[in-house]
Structures are given as structure tokens and as C-alpha cells.
Amino acid sequence: MQRGPVTPKGFGDIMPEEAKKRRSMINAVIPVLEKYGFVPLETPTVEFADTILGKYGEDEKTCLHF
């Protein structure tokens, strides 16, 4: 029996212990990347289908339809 709503592939929860490990690793890597000129970029987790389809076409590998 499943609890809660179904989540799309790639949208699973990250539990606290794993989240702490990930954050620690990211915080260690950021200064090294910035030292070599990399700058942060954050993109949306979810995008409108029109935006994706207009740019990439209807490729099921790059676009998840609901």
C-alpha cells in the first residue's frame, strides 16, 4: 500500500541524514569551483511543457508529460 501522492520520477524525497551528507559535500566543493571561475546557476525544477517542447521537440527522454 502506497502512502501519500505519487511523485514523478526524479522527485523523490531526500531524508535528513542523506540531505546533511549532500549539503556537506556541496559546501566543500563550492569554494574549489569558485576559485576556478565557476559561478552559481539555479534552474527551475519544473518547467512549462511549452518551454521545453518549443526548444527540444517532443522527445520523451527530455520531457515528462502529465
PyMOL Python script that loads the backbone (N, CA, C, O; Angstrom):
from pymol import cmd

cmd.read_pdbstr("""\
ATOM      1  N   MET A   1       0.842  -1.195   0.000  1.00  0.00           N
ATOM      2  CA  MET A   1       0.000   0.000   0.000  1.00  0.00           C
ATOM      3  C   MET A   1       0.880   1.249   0.000  1.00  0.00           C
ATOM      4  O   MET A   1       1.779   1.389   0.830  1.00  0.00           O
ATOM      5  N   GLN A   2       0.616   2.128  -0.917  1.00  0.00           N
ATOM      6  CA  GLN A   2       1.410   3.353  -1.035  1.00  0.00           C
ATOM      7  C   GLN A   2       0.807   4.448  -0.172  1.00  0.00           C
ATOM      8  O   GLN A   2      -0.413   4.598  -0.100  1.00  0.00           O
ATOM      9  N   ARG A   3       1.670   5.208   0.480  1.00  0.00           N
ATOM     10  CA  ARG A   3       1.217   6.340   1.294  1.00  0.00           C
ATOM     11  C   ARG A   3       1.500   7.628   0.564  1.00  0.00           C
ATOM     12  O   ARG A   3       2.558   7.775  -0.047  1.00  0.00           O
ATOM     13  N   GLY A   4       0.576   8.560   0.617  1.00  0.00           N
ATOM     14  CA  GLY A   4       0.777   9.871   0.023  1.00  0.00           C
ATOM     15  C   GLY A   4       0.634   9.844  -1.483  1.00  0.00           C
ATOM     16  O   GLY A   4       0.371   8.801  -2.080  1.00  0.00           O
ATOM     17  N   PRO A   5       0.812  11.009  -2.089  1.00  0.00           N
ATOM     18  CA  PRO A   5       0.655  11.112  -3.541  1.00  0.00           C
ATOM     19  C   PRO A   5       1.816  10.468  -4.303  1.00  0.00           C
ATOM     20  O   PRO A   5       2.922  10.333  -3.781  1.00  0.00           O
ATOM     21  N   VAL A   6       1.543  10.085  -5.517  1.00  0.00           N
ATOM     22  CA  VAL A   6       2.591   9.554  -6.390  1.00  0.00           C
ATOM     23  C   VAL A   6       3.454  10.723  -6.852  1.00  0.00           C
ATOM     24  O   VAL A   6       2.934  11.758  -7.270  1.00  0.00           O
ATOM     25  N   THR A   7       4.767  10.556  -6.775  1.00  0.00           N
ATOM     26  CA  THR A   7       5.664  11.619  -7.217  1.00  0.00           C
ATOM     27  C   THR A   7       6.298  11.229  -8.543  1.00  0.00           C
ATOM     28  O   THR A   7       6.603  10.057  -8.765  1.00  0.00           O
ATOM     29  N   PRO A   8       6.497  12.189  -9.417  1.00  0.00           N
ATOM     30  CA  PRO A   8       7.138  11.890 -10.699  1.00  0.00           C
ATOM     31  C   PRO A   8       8.569  11.397 -10.500  1.00  0.00           C
ATOM     32  O   PRO A   8       9.212  11.716  -9.499  1.00  0.00           O
ATOM     33  N   LYS A   9       9.057  10.622 -11.456  1.00  0.00           N
ATOM     34  CA  LYS A   9      10.425  10.111 -11.413  1.00  0.00           C
ATOM     35  C   LYS A   9      11.398  11.279 -11.254  1.00  0.00           C
ATOM     36  O   LYS A   9      11.290  12.279 -11.964  1.00  0.00           O
ATOM     37  N   GLY A  10      12.340  11.155 -10.331  1.00  0.00           N
ATOM     38  CA  GLY A  10      13.322  12.204 -10.108  1.00  0.00           C
ATOM     39  C   GLY A  10      12.915  13.211  -9.049  1.00  0.00           C
ATOM     40  O   GLY A  10      13.676  14.132  -8.752  1.00  0.00           O
ATOM     41  N   PHE A  11      11.730  13.055  -8.473  1.00  0.00           N
ATOM     42  CA  PHE A  11      11.244  13.998  -7.480  1.00  0.00           C
ATOM     43  C   PHE A  11      11.092  13.361  -6.101  1.00  0.00           C
ATOM     44  O   PHE A  11      10.290  13.834  -5.296  1.00  0.00           O
ATOM     45  N   GLY A  12      11.833  12.317  -5.816  1.00  0.00           N
ATOM     46  CA  GLY A  12      11.733  11.645  -4.528  1.00  0.00           C
ATOM     47  C   GLY A  12      12.263  12.506  -3.384  1.00  0.00           C
ATOM     48  O   GLY A  12      13.073  13.410  -3.588  1.00  0.00           O
ATOM     49  N   ASP A  13      11.792  12.205  -2.187  1.00  0.00           N
ATOM     50  CA  ASP A  13      12.275  12.913  -1.008  1.00  0.00           C
ATOM     51  C   ASP A  13      13.687  12.457  -0.668  1.00  0.00           C
ATOM     52  O   ASP A  13      14.051  11.305  -0.904  1.00  0.00           O
ATOM     53  N   ILE A  14      14.468  13.360  -0.117  1.00  0.00           N
ATOM     54  CA  ILE A  14      15.798  13.038   0.386  1.00  0.00           C
ATOM     55  C   ILE A  14      15.713  13.169   1.898  1.00  0.00           C
ATOM     56  O   ILE A  14      15.447  14.248   2.428  1.00  0.00           O
ATOM     57  N   MET A  15      15.937  12.074   2.573  1.00  0.00           N
ATOM     58  CA  MET A  15      15.778  12.040   4.023  1.00  0.00           C
ATOM     59  C   MET A  15      16.891  12.851   4.706  1.00  0.00           C
ATOM     60  O   MET A  15      17.939  13.103   4.112  1.00  0.00           O
ATOM     61  N   PRO A  16      16.645  13.259   5.978  1.00  0.00           N
ATOM     62  CA  PRO A  16      17.556  14.174   6.675  1.00  0.00           C
ATOM     63  C   PRO A  16      19.031  13.764   6.680  1.00  0.00           C
ATOM     64  O   PRO A  16      19.895  14.603   6.422  1.00  0.00           O
ATOM     65  N   GLU A  17      19.332  12.523   6.961  1.00  0.00           N
ATOM     66  CA  GLU A  17      20.746  12.111   7.030  1.00  0.00           C
ATOM     67  C   GLU A  17      21.422  12.236   5.664  1.00  0.00           C
ATOM     68  O   GLU A  17      22.556  12.706   5.571  1.00  0.00           O
ATOM     69  N   GLU A  18      20.732  11.821   4.617  1.00  0.00           N
ATOM     70  CA  GLU A  18      21.288  11.943   3.264  1.00  0.00           C
ATOM     71  C   GLU A  18      21.397  13.413   2.867  1.00  0.00           C
ATOM     72  O   GLU A  18      22.372  13.813   2.230  1.00  0.00           O
ATOM     73  N   ALA A  19      20.403  14.215   3.240  1.00  0.00           N
ATOM     74  CA  ALA A  19      20.428  15.647   2.918  1.00  0.00           C
ATOM     75  C   ALA A  19      21.630  16.329   3.580  1.00  0.00           C
ATOM     76  O   ALA A  19      22.271  17.186   2.972  1.00  0.00           O
ATOM     77  N   LYS A  20      21.929  15.953   4.808  1.00  0.00           N
ATOM     78  CA  LYS A  20      23.088  16.519   5.512  1.00  0.00           C
ATOM     79  C   LYS A  20      24.389  16.159   4.800  1.00  0.00           C
ATOM     80  O   LYS A  20      25.276  17.000   4.649  1.00  0.00           O
ATOM     81  N   LYS A  21      24.498  14.898   4.361  1.00  0.00           N
ATOM     82  CA  LYS A  21      25.706  14.462   3.645  1.00  0.00           C
ATOM     83  C   LYS A  21      25.858  15.220   2.337  1.00  0.00           C
ATOM     84  O   LYS A  21      26.951  15.675   2.001  1.00  0.00           O
ATOM     85  N   ARG A  22      24.765  15.355   1.602  1.00  0.00           N
ATOM     86  CA  ARG A  22      24.817  16.070   0.324  1.00  0.00           C
ATOM     87  C   ARG A  22      25.213  17.528   0.524  1.00  0.00           C
ATOM     88  O   ARG A  22      26.055  18.057  -0.202  1.00  0.00           O
ATOM     89  N   ARG A  23      24.597  18.176   1.518  1.00  0.00           N
ATOM     90  CA  ARG A  23      24.901  19.585   1.775  1.00  0.00           C
ATOM     91  C   ARG A  23      26.363  19.760   2.160  1.00  0.00           C
ATOM     92  O   ARG A  23      27.011  20.710   1.722  1.00  0.00           O
ATOM     93  N   SER A  24      26.885  18.850   2.977  1.00  0.00           N
ATOM     94  CA  SER A  24      28.286  18.918   3.386  1.00  0.00           C
ATOM     95  C   SER A  24      29.212  18.798   2.179  1.00  0.00           C
ATOM     96  O   SER A  24      30.194  19.532   2.069  1.00  0.00           O
ATOM     97  N   MET A  25      28.898  17.866   1.271  1.00  0.00           N
ATOM     98  CA  MET A  25      29.722  17.676   0.081  1.00  0.00           C
ATOM     99  C   MET A  25      29.659  18.909  -0.824  1.00  0.00           C
ATOM    100  O   MET A  25      30.685  19.368  -1.325  1.00  0.00           O
ATOM    101  N   ILE A  26      28.470  19.432  -1.029  1.00  0.00           N
ATOM    102  CA  ILE A  26      28.310  20.622  -1.874  1.00  0.00           C
ATOM    103  C   ILE A  26      29.065  21.802  -1.282  1.00  0.00           C
ATOM    104  O   ILE A  26      29.740  22.536  -2.004  1.00  0.00           O
ATOM    105  N   ASN A  27      28.954  21.986   0.029  1.00  0.00           N
ATOM    106  CA  ASN A  27      29.655  23.097   0.686  1.00  0.00           C
ATOM    107  C   ASN A  27      31.178  22.962   0.589  1.00  0.00           C
ATOM    108  O   ASN A  27      31.888  23.967   0.619  1.00  0.00           O
ATOM    109  N   ALA A  28      31.680  21.737   0.474  1.00  0.00           N
ATOM    110  CA  ALA A  28      33.123  21.530   0.323  1.00  0.00           C
ATOM    111  C   ALA A  28      33.577  21.802  -1.109  1.00  0.00           C
ATOM    112  O   ALA A  28      34.700  22.258  -1.325  1.00  0.00           O
ATOM    113  N   VAL A  29      32.721  21.530  -2.081  1.00  0.00           N
ATOM    114  CA  VAL A  29      33.085  21.665  -3.493  1.00  0.00           C
ATOM    115  C   VAL A  29      32.945  23.107  -3.991  1.00  0.00           C
ATOM    116  O   VAL A  29      33.720  23.542  -4.843  1.00  0.00           O
ATOM    117  N   ILE A  30      31.982  23.837  -3.478  1.00  0.00           N
ATOM    118  CA  ILE A  30      31.702  25.201  -3.958  1.00  0.00           C
ATOM    119  C   ILE A  30      32.943  26.100  -3.971  1.00  0.00           C
ATOM    120  O   ILE A  30      33.210  26.724  -4.998  1.00  0.00           O
ATOM    121  N   PRO A  31      33.711  26.194  -2.884  1.00  0.00           N
ATOM    122  CA  PRO A  31      34.882  27.091  -2.920  1.00  0.00           C
ATOM    123  C   PRO A  31      35.898  26.715  -4.003  1.00  0.00           C
ATOM    124  O   PRO A  31      36.526  27.597  -4.590  1.00  0.00           O
ATOM    125  N   VAL A  32      36.061  25.437  -4.268  1.00  0.00           N
ATOM    126  CA  VAL A  32      37.003  24.995  -5.296  1.00  0.00           C
ATOM    127  C   VAL A  32      36.508  25.437  -6.672  1.00  0.00           C
ATOM    128  O   VAL A  32      37.284  25.951  -7.478  1.00  0.00           O
ATOM    129  N   LEU A  33      35.224  25.239  -6.937  1.00  0.00           N
ATOM    130  CA  LEU A  33      34.666  25.652  -8.223  1.00  0.00           C
ATOM    131  C   LEU A  33      34.779  27.160  -8.414  1.00  0.00           C
ATOM    132  O   LEU A  33      35.171  27.628  -9.483  1.00  0.00           O
ATOM    133  N   GLU A  34      34.439  27.913  -7.383  1.00  0.00           N
ATOM    134  CA  GLU A  34      34.504  29.375  -7.482  1.00  0.00           C
ATOM    135  C   GLU A  34      35.940  29.865  -7.660  1.00  0.00           C
ATOM    136  O   GLU A  34      36.177  30.871  -8.329  1.00  0.00           O
ATOM    137  N   LYS A  35      36.886  29.162  -7.069  1.00  0.00           N
ATOM    138  CA  LYS A  35      38.295  29.515  -7.217  1.00  0.00           C
ATOM    139  C   LYS A  35      38.713  29.482  -8.693  1.00  0.00           C
ATOM    140  O   LYS A  35      39.561  30.265  -9.120  1.00  0.00           O
ATOM    141  N   TYR A  36      38.117  28.582  -9.457  1.00  0.00           N
ATOM    142  CA  TYR A  36      38.454  28.435 -10.867  1.00  0.00           C
ATOM    143  C   TYR A  36      37.471  29.145 -11.793  1.00  0.00           C
ATOM    144  O   TYR A  36      37.413  28.855 -12.988  1.00  0.00           O
ATOM    145  N   GLY A  37      36.705  30.069 -11.237  1.00  0.00           N
ATOM    146  CA  GLY A  37      35.874  30.931 -12.068  1.00  0.00           C
ATOM    147  C   GLY A  37      34.450  30.478 -12.320  1.00  0.00           C
ATOM    148  O   GLY A  37      33.707  31.150 -13.035  1.00  0.00           O
ATOM    149  N   PHE A  38      34.057  29.357 -11.749  1.00  0.00           N
ATOM    150  CA  PHE A  38      32.675  28.926 -11.934  1.00  0.00           C
ATOM    151  C   PHE A  38      31.750  29.821 -11.121  1.00  0.00           C
ATOM    152  O   PHE A  38      32.099  30.248 -10.021  1.00  0.00           O
ATOM    153  N   VAL A  39      30.585  30.101 -11.660  1.00  0.00           N
ATOM    154  CA  VAL A  39      29.599  30.919 -10.958  1.00  0.00           C
ATOM    155  C   VAL A  39      28.319  30.097 -10.785  1.00  0.00           C
ATOM    156  O   VAL A  39      28.023  29.228 -11.605  1.00  0.00           O
ATOM    157  N   PRO A  40      27.566  30.367  -9.727  1.00  0.00           N
ATOM    158  CA  PRO A  40      26.352  29.574  -9.482  1.00  0.00           C
ATOM    159  C   PRO A  40      25.265  29.846 -10.518  1.00  0.00           C
ATOM    160  O   PRO A  40      25.133  30.954 -11.038  1.00  0.00           O
ATOM    161  N   LEU A  41      24.505  28.815 -10.796  1.00  0.00           N
ATOM    162  CA  LEU A  41      23.356  28.909 -11.690  1.00  0.00           C
ATOM    163  C   LEU A  41      22.284  27.981 -11.135  1.00  0.00           C
ATOM    164  O   LEU A  41      22.536  26.797 -10.915  1.00  0.00           O
ATOM    165  N   GLU A  42      21.110  28.508 -10.912  1.00  0.00           N
ATOM    166  CA  GLU A  42      19.995  27.689 -10.443  1.00  0.00           C
ATOM    167  C   GLU A  42      18.897  27.726 -11.481  1.00  0.00           C
ATOM    168  O   GLU A  42      18.461  28.797 -11.904  1.00  0.00           O
ATOM    169  N   THR A  43      18.455  26.552 -11.889  1.00  0.00           N
ATOM    170  CA  THR A  43      17.395  26.445 -12.875  1.00  0.00           C
ATOM    171  C   THR A  43      16.139  25.880 -12.215  1.00  0.00           C
ATOM    172  O   THR A  43      16.235  25.230 -11.174  1.00  0.00           O
ATOM    173  N   PRO A  44      14.966  26.115 -12.800  1.00  0.00           N
ATOM    174  CA  PRO A  44      13.747  25.611 -12.193  1.00  0.00           C
ATOM    175  C   PRO A  44      13.697  24.082 -12.181  1.00  0.00           C
ATOM    176  O   PRO A  44      14.173  23.425 -13.107  1.00  0.00           O
ATOM    177  N   THR A  45      13.124  23.541 -11.137  1.00  0.00           N
ATOM    178  CA  THR A  45      12.960  22.101 -11.036  1.00  0.00           C
ATOM    179  C   THR A  45      11.873  21.631 -11.993  1.00  0.00           C
ATOM    180  O   THR A  45      11.978  20.562 -12.595  1.00  0.00           O
ATOM    181  N   VAL A  46      10.838  22.437 -12.125  1.00  0.00           N
ATOM    182  CA  VAL A  46       9.723  22.113 -13.010  1.00  0.00           C
ATOM    183  C   VAL A  46       9.578  23.248 -14.013  1.00  0.00           C
ATOM    184  O   VAL A  46       9.674  24.420 -13.649  1.00  0.00           O
ATOM    185  N   GLU A  47       9.350  22.907 -15.258  1.00  0.00           N
ATOM    186  CA  GLU A  47       9.236  23.906 -16.312  1.00  0.00           C
ATOM    187  C   GLU A  47       7.948  23.674 -17.087  1.00  0.00           C
ATOM    188  O   GLU A  47       7.459  22.546 -17.148  1.00  0.00           O
ATOM    189  N   PHE A  48       7.394  24.725 -17.679  1.00  0.00           N
ATOM    190  CA  PHE A  48       6.204  24.593 -18.516  1.00  0.00           C
ATOM    191  C   PHE A  48       6.530  23.729 -19.731  1.00  0.00           C
ATOM    192  O   PHE A  48       7.606  23.856 -20.316  1.00  0.00           O
ATOM    193  N   ALA A  49       5.606  22.853 -20.109  1.00  0.00           N
ATOM    194  CA  ALA A  49       5.804  21.976 -21.262  1.00  0.00           C
ATOM    195  C   ALA A  49       6.045  22.790 -22.532  1.00  0.00           C
ATOM    196  O   ALA A  49       6.865  22.400 -23.363  1.00  0.00           O
ATOM    197  N   ASP A  50       5.344  23.912 -22.695  1.00  0.00           N
ATOM    198  CA  ASP A  50       5.528  24.740 -23.893  1.00  0.00           C
ATOM    199  C   ASP A  50       6.978  25.193 -24.043  1.00  0.00           C
ATOM    200  O   ASP A  50       7.501  25.253 -25.156  1.00  0.00           O
ATOM    201  N   THR A  51       7.616  25.507 -22.942  1.00  0.00           N
ATOM    202  CA  THR A  51       9.011  25.954 -22.988  1.00  0.00           C
ATOM    203  C   THR A  51       9.912  24.822 -23.455  1.00  0.00           C
ATOM    204  O   THR A  51      10.765  25.017 -24.321  1.00  0.00           O
ATOM    205  N   ILE A  52       9.726  23.656 -22.888  1.00  0.00           N
ATOM    206  CA  ILE A  52      10.579  22.515 -23.230  1.00  0.00           C
ATOM    207  C   ILE A  52      10.289  22.025 -24.646  1.00  0.00           C
ATOM    208  O   ILE A  52      11.210  21.781 -25.425  1.00  0.00           O
ATOM    209  N   LEU A  53       9.012  21.884 -24.972  1.00  0.00           N
ATOM    210  CA  LEU A  53       8.656  21.381 -26.299  1.00  0.00           C
ATOM    211  C   LEU A  53       9.073  22.338 -27.399  1.00  0.00           C
ATOM    212  O   LEU A  53       9.454  21.902 -28.485  1.00  0.00           O
ATOM    213  N   GLY A  54       9.007  23.632 -27.134  1.00  0.00           N
ATOM    214  CA  GLY A  54       9.407  24.604 -28.138  1.00  0.00           C
ATOM    215  C   GLY A  54      10.886  24.565 -28.419  1.00  0.00           C
ATOM    216  O   GLY A  54      11.317  24.888 -29.526  1.00  0.00           O
ATOM    217  N   LYS A  55      11.672  24.174 -27.437  1.00  0.00           N
ATOM    218  CA  LYS A  55      13.122  24.192 -27.576  1.00  0.00           C
ATOM    219  C   LYS A  55      13.687  22.853 -28.051  1.00  0.00           C
ATOM    220  O   LYS A  55      14.593  22.818 -28.882  1.00  0.00           O
ATOM    221  N   TYR A  56      13.159  21.775 -27.532  1.00  0.00           N
ATOM    222  CA  TYR A  56      13.761  20.470 -27.771  1.00  0.00           C
ATOM    223  C   TYR A  56      12.918  19.525 -28.617  1.00  0.00           C
ATOM    224  O   TYR A  56      13.409  18.470 -29.019  1.00  0.00           O
ATOM    225  N   GLY A  57      11.672  19.869 -28.896  1.00  0.00           N
ATOM    226  CA  GLY A  57      10.793  18.954 -29.620  1.00  0.00           C
ATOM    227  C   GLY A  57      10.162  17.955 -28.676  1.00  0.00           C
ATOM    228  O   GLY A  57      10.407  17.989 -27.470  1.00  0.00           O
ATOM    229  N   GLU A  58       9.356  17.072 -29.215  1.00  0.00           N
ATOM    230  CA  GLU A  58       8.655  16.101 -28.370  1.00  0.00           C
ATOM    231  C   GLU A  58       9.488  14.845 -28.195  1.00  0.00           C
ATOM    232  O   GLU A  58       9.173  13.805 -28.773  1.00  0.00           O
ATOM    233  N   ASP A  59      10.517  14.930 -27.427  1.00  0.00           N
ATOM    234  CA  ASP A  59      11.386  13.798 -27.137  1.00  0.00           C
ATOM    235  C   ASP A  59      11.045  13.315 -25.730  1.00  0.00           C
ATOM    236  O   ASP A  59      11.242  14.042 -24.756  1.00  0.00           O
ATOM    237  N   GLU A  60      10.548  12.122 -25.628  1.00  0.00           N
ATOM    238  CA  GLU A  60      10.131  11.575 -24.328  1.00  0.00           C
ATOM    239  C   GLU A  60      11.283  11.485 -23.327  1.00  0.00           C
ATOM    240  O   GLU A  60      11.046  11.439 -22.120  1.00  0.00           O
ATOM    241  N   LYS A  61      12.500  11.462 -23.801  1.00  0.00           N
ATOM    242  CA  LYS A  61      13.648  11.375 -22.898  1.00  0.00           C
ATOM    243  C   LYS A  61      13.920  12.711 -22.206  1.00  0.00           C
ATOM    244  O   LYS A  61      14.506  12.725 -21.124  1.00  0.00           O
ATOM    245  N   THR A  62      13.513  13.822 -22.796  1.00  0.00           N
ATOM    246  CA  THR A  62      13.778  15.130 -22.203  1.00  0.00           C
ATOM    247  C   THR A  62      12.523  15.756 -21.620  1.00  0.00           C
ATOM    248  O   THR A  62      12.610  16.792 -20.962  1.00  0.00           O
ATOM    249  N   CYS A  63      11.361  15.158 -21.840  1.00  0.00           N
ATOM    250  CA  CYS A  63      10.113  15.797 -21.439  1.00  0.00           C
ATOM    251  C   CYS A  63       9.169  14.770 -20.834  1.00  0.00           C
ATOM    252  O   CYS A  63       8.908  13.731 -21.440  1.00  0.00           O
ATOM    253  N   LEU A  64       8.660  15.051 -19.654  1.00  0.00           N
ATOM    254  CA  LEU A  64       7.708  14.182 -18.980  1.00  0.00           C
ATOM    255  C   LEU A  64       6.350  14.841 -19.048  1.00  0.00           C
ATOM    256  O   LEU A  64       6.178  15.947 -18.535  1.00  0.00           O
ATOM    257  N   HIS A  65       5.381  14.192 -19.668  1.00  0.00           N
ATOM    258  CA  HIS A  65       4.031  14.754 -19.827  1.00  0.00           C
ATOM    259  C   HIS A  65       3.112  14.243 -18.728  1.00  0.00           C
ATOM    260  O   HIS A  65       3.159  13.068 -18.365  1.00  0.00           O
ATOM    261  N   PHE A  66       2.267  15.141 -18.196  1.00  0.00           N
ATOM    262  CA  PHE A  66       1.266  14.740 -17.194  1.00  0.00           C
ATOM    263  C   PHE A  66      -0.107  14.991 -17.717  1.00  0.00           C
ATOM    264  O   PHE A  66      -1.089  14.721 -17.026  1.00  0.00           O
TER     265      PHE A  66
END
""", "prot")
cmd.dss("prot")
cmd.show_as("cartoon", "prot")
cmd.util.cbc("prot")
cmd.orient("prot")
